Amino acid sequence: MSEENRELKALIKLLDDSDPEILDHIRRKLISLGAGAIPMLEEEWGKSFDPLIQQRIERIVHAIQFETLVNDFKVWQSSIYHDLLEGMMLVARINYPDLNEQKVHAQLQKLYEMAHTETGLVQTPFDKIQAL
């Protein structure tokens, strides 16, 4: 087990502390570790039978996901080319933080190919709309 994983496990074990200052420090530290900490947090959530610990882990995971999303929005907004599909994926991640973007891209590619096949021989825009 890596040093980082040991530190993460130790921090998670401290989530049962009753001191608000310690909890706040642990929470901030876990959030600072970013999305890489989520799998281990989720694993510990599954092992815990304490609803308070589970609730604390859930809040930390949501905070990490939200912070990651905000940063991704900033990157998207500051880019020269605003890919609307990428922007749509970011908006979707608000409610679906575990959205499989590759799967969505694959499904959209299939739709594109089907539409292209259906409209390939049609000449006028009206006929293309009818074919779709």
Number of C-alpha atoms within 10 A of each C-alpha: 5 7 8 11 12 11 12 19 15 12 17 20 13 15 19 13 12 9 9 9 10 13 17 12 12 21 21 14 13 24 22 12 13 15 15 11 19 20 11 14 20 15 10 17 19 10 10 13 10 10 10 12 19 19 12 17 22 16 14 20 22 15 18 22 20 15 16 16 17 14 12 15 16 11 10 17 13 10 10 7 8 11 11 10 11 15 15 10 17 20 14 14 17 14 9 11 16 10 14 11 14 9 10 13 14 11 12 12 12 12 12 12 12 13 15 13 13 14 18 11 10 14 9 10 10 9 12 16 11 11 13 11
